[in-house]
Amino acid sequence: MKILLPVFYLPPVSWFSVFLRGDAEIIFEQYENFPKQTYRNRANIYGANGRLSLIIPVSHNGKRPMKEIEVSHRENWQKQHWKSIKTAYQSSAYFEFYEDKIERIFSFETNSLLQFNLNAISIIQKILKTEKAYSLNDEFFRNPLEENYRERFSAKTESEFEMEEYYQTFTDKLGFEKDLSVLDLICNKGPESLTYLRNIQTK
């Protein structure tokens, strides 16, 4: 089975569960017109006051394919995002164990949103100890032959994926927050993260 996946920033747990499906050949979408307010340039983590969105600022100059989207360097968002992640997860069970690797995500220098996301996915794969291969598509198809997941993950509505609750840093205070960035899973479940991802029921 071939699956067409969008390229997300610190993707949610559900995205990684699809990406790591053993029976799937993964193709990343790089030619779609960049849609706003999606996980392509945002990630949700669990902050002290609940769900917190980290948004990569992008340079806006008309409709362009994802592969041409440039990140904006007008503000030091990489430093801010890393600080937010550190504040959110420094008391979690496994943050200290993975801290150096996660920090490397934010020291990567590029103007390309696509390349930044791909580098982050590569580092997360190393943390998860996986080597899932993928390819990039060559052109945009409105109705692709592959199973199309381009619009299956919403940053605005509740996830359609079924997943077991796990202990999060602020669970006792605010309850379980479903389908956050895979970093939330990694920091809280550590080496068990890969098994958790493979047990998620994908729809």
C-alpha positions as CSV (number, residue, x, y, z in Angstrom):
1,M,0.0,0.0,0.0
2,K,1.2,3.5,-0.9
3,I,0.4,6.4,1.4
4,L,0.7,10.1,0.6
5,L,1.6,12.1,3.7
6,P,2.0,15.8,4.3
7,V,5.3,16.9,5.8
8,F,4.6,18.2,9.3
9,Y,6.6,20.1,12.0
10,L,7.2,17.9,15.0
11,P,4.3,15.8,13.8
12,P,1.4,14.6,16.0
13,V,1.3,11.1,17.4
14,S,-1.3,10.1,14.8
15,W,0.9,11.1,11.9
16,F,3.8,9.0,13.2
17,S,1.5,6.0,13.6
18,V,0.6,6.2,9.9
19,F,4.2,6.9,8.9
20,L,5.5,3.9,10.7
21,R,3.0,1.4,9.3
22,G,5.0,-1.7,8.3
23,D,2.8,-2.4,5.3
24,A,3.0,1.1,3.8
25,E,5.2,2.7,1.3
26,I,5.4,6.4,2.3
27,I,5.4,9.3,-0.1
28,F,5.7,12.8,1.1
29,E,3.7,15.6,-0.5
30,Q,5.9,18.6,-1.4
31,Y,4.0,20.2,-4.3
32,E,0.7,21.0,-2.6
33,N,-0.2,24.7,-2.2
34,F,0.8,25.6,1.3
35,P,-2.4,25.6,3.5
36,K,-2.4,27.9,6.5
37,Q,-3.1,26.9,10.1
38,T,-2.1,23.3,9.8
39,Y,0.6,21.1,11.3
40,R,2.9,21.9,8.4
41,N,4.2,24.8,10.4
42,R,2.8,24.2,13.8
43,A,3.0,21.6,16.6
44,N,1.0,21.2,19.8
45,I,2.7,20.4,23.1
46,Y,1.5,20.2,26.7
47,G,2.3,23.4,28.6
48,A,1.6,24.3,32.2
49,N,-1.8,25.8,31.1
50,G,-2.7,23.0,28.7
51,R,-2.4,22.7,24.9
52,L,0.2,25.1,23.6
53,S,0.8,25.7,19.8
54,L,4.3,26.3,18.5
55,I,4.1,28.1,15.2
56,I,6.9,28.5,12.7
57,P,6.6,31.9,11.0
58,V,6.7,31.7,7.3
59,S,7.4,34.3,4.6
60,H,4.1,35.1,2.8
61,N,4.3,36.2,-0.8
62,G,1.4,34.5,-2.6
63,K,0.4,30.9,-3.1
64,R,3.4,28.6,-3.4
65,P,4.0,24.9,-3.1
66,M,5.2,23.5,0.2
67,K,8.7,22.8,-1.2
68,E,9.2,26.6,-1.8
69,I,7.9,27.9,1.5
70,E,10.5,29.8,3.4
71,V,10.7,30.3,7.2
72,S,10.9,33.8,8.5
73,H,13.9,34.7,10.5
74,R,12.5,38.1,11.7
75,E,12.1,36.6,15.2
76,N,14.2,34.0,16.9
77,W,11.4,31.3,16.9
78,Q,13.8,28.4,17.1
79,K,15.2,29.6,20.5
80,Q,11.6,30.4,21.7
81,H,10.3,26.9,20.6
82,W,13.1,25.1,22.3
83,K,12.6,27.2,25.5
84,S,8.9,26.3,25.5
85,I,9.6,22.6,25.0
86,K,12.2,22.6,27.7
87,T,9.9,24.4,30.1
88,A,7.0,22.0,29.3
89,Y,8.9,18.7,29.5
90,Q,11.9,19.2,31.8
91,S,10.2,17.4,34.6
92,S,8.9,14.5,32.4
93,A,10.3,11.0,32.9
94,Y,12.5,10.9,29.8
95,F,13.3,14.5,28.8
96,E,16.8,14.6,30.2
97,F,17.6,11.3,28.4
98,Y,16.7,12.8,24.9
99,E,17.4,16.5,25.6
100,D,20.6,16.8,23.5
101,K,19.0,15.1,20.5
102,I,15.8,17.2,20.6
103,E,17.9,20.4,21.0
104,R,19.7,19.6,17.7
105,I,16.3,20.0,15.9
106,F,16.5,23.7,16.7
107,S,20.1,24.3,15.8
108,F,19.5,23.2,12.2
109,E,19.9,26.2,9.8
110,T,17.8,26.5,6.7
111,N,15.4,28.8,4.9
112,S,13.3,25.9,3.8
113,L,10.3,24.8,5.9
114,L,10.3,21.4,4.1
115,Q,13.9,20.8,4.9
116,F,13.5,21.9,8.5
117,N,10.6,19.5,9.0
118,L,12.4,16.6,7.2
119,N,15.5,17.1,9.4
120,A,13.3,17.1,12.6
121,I,11.6,13.9,11.4
122,S,15.0,12.3,10.8
123,I,16.1,13.2,14.4
124,I,12.9,11.9,15.8
125,Q,13.4,8.6,13.9
126,K,16.8,8.3,15.6
127,I,15.2,8.8,19.0
128,L,12.6,6.2,18.2
129,K,15.3,3.9,16.8
130,T,13.5,3.5,13.5
131,E,14.7,3.8,9.9
132,K,11.5,4.2,8.0
133,A,12.2,5.0,4.3
134,Y,10.2,7.5,2.3
135,S,10.3,9.3,-1.0
136,L,9.1,12.8,-2.1
137,N,6.5,13.1,-4.9
138,D,7.3,14.6,-8.3
139,E,4.2,16.6,-8.9
140,F,0.8,17.5,-7.5
141,F,-2.3,15.4,-8.1
142,R,-5.7,16.5,-6.9
143,N,-6.8,12.9,-6.8
144,P,-3.6,10.9,-6.2
145,L,-3.4,7.1,-6.7
146,E,-1.9,6.7,-3.2
147,E,-4.1,6.6,-0.1
148,N,-4.4,10.3,0.5
149,Y,-3.7,11.6,4.1
150,R,-3.1,15.2,3.1
151,E,-6.2,16.4,4.9
152,R,-6.6,13.7,7.5
153,F,-4.9,15.5,10.4
154,S,-6.5,18.7,11.7
155,A,-4.8,21.2,14.0
156,K,-8.3,22.6,14.8
157,T,-10.5,19.6,15.6
158,E,-10.2,16.6,17.7
159,S,-8.2,13.7,16.3
160,E,-10.1,10.9,14.6
161,F,-7.5,8.4,15.7
162,E,-8.1,6.2,18.8
163,M,-5.2,6.1,21.3
164,E,-4.8,5.0,24.8
165,E,-4.2,7.6,27.5
166,Y,-0.7,7.7,28.9
167,Y,0.7,9.8,31.8
168,Q,1.7,13.3,30.8
169,T,3.5,15.9,32.9
170,F,0.3,17.9,33.7
171,T,-2.2,15.0,33.7
172,D,-3.0,15.3,37.4
173,K,-3.8,19.0,37.0
174,L,-5.5,19.2,33.6
175,G,-6.2,15.6,32.4
176,F,-5.0,13.8,29.3
177,E,-4.4,15.8,26.1
178,K,-4.8,13.6,23.0
179,D,-2.6,13.5,19.9
180,L,0.0,16.1,20.7
181,S,3.3,16.3,19.0
182,V,5.2,13.0,19.1
183,L,7.7,14.8,21.4
184,D,5.1,14.6,24.1
185,L,4.9,10.9,23.8
186,I,8.7,10.5,23.6
187,C,9.3,12.6,26.8
188,N,6.7,10.8,28.8
189,K,7.0,7.2,27.6
190,G,10.6,7.0,26.4
191,P,11.6,3.6,25.0
192,E,7.9,2.5,25.0
193,S,7.0,5.1,22.4
194,L,7.5,3.0,19.4
195,T,5.3,0.2,20.7
196,Y,2.6,2.7,21.5
197,L,2.7,4.2,18.0
198,R,2.4,0.8,16.4
199,N,-0.6,-0.1,18.5
200,I,-2.7,3.0,17.4
201,Q,-5.7,2.1,15.4
202,T,-5.4,4.1,12.1
203,K,-8.5,4.8,10.2
